[in-house]
């Protein structure tokens, strides 16, 4: 949610967003590179992060990729799922639920 808020940059968030929770079984491969594995992952233009992510997706090395969050660093992480991976069928997903943003996040204080 913090990533969405940061990317909006103007306090306007899309309406109608939804969320799910998911469970990865113990046999589902997860990749979690360290920040030093992707030089300049935190560059403002996102080029290094996107190149790494695209290569991960295309190579289908794992179902999930855990990456550092720019917004909540160094603690928060984002999880990318590769729907094209053959083991993606092993990802258990909850029902889709509406996402309710606190209205205070939509406003900018001057």
ZIMO-V214416 format. One line per field, one symbol per residue. phi: phi as a letter, one per 20 degrees, with the letter a starting at -180 (. if undefined). psi: psi as a letter, one per 40 degrees, with the letter a starting at -180 (. if undefined). A space follows every 10 residues. Layout:
phi=???
psi=???
This chain:
phi=.ffffffflc mddfemfcbc dbcdffeefc dcffgffcgm gefgemffff fffffgfffl fbfccdcfef fdfeefcddd defefgeffe eedffecfed efgffeddee
psi=ddddddddee ehiiieiiii iihhieehhh hgiideeghf deideedddd ddddddddef didihhiihd dfiediiihh hgeehdedee hhhiihiihh ihddeeihh.
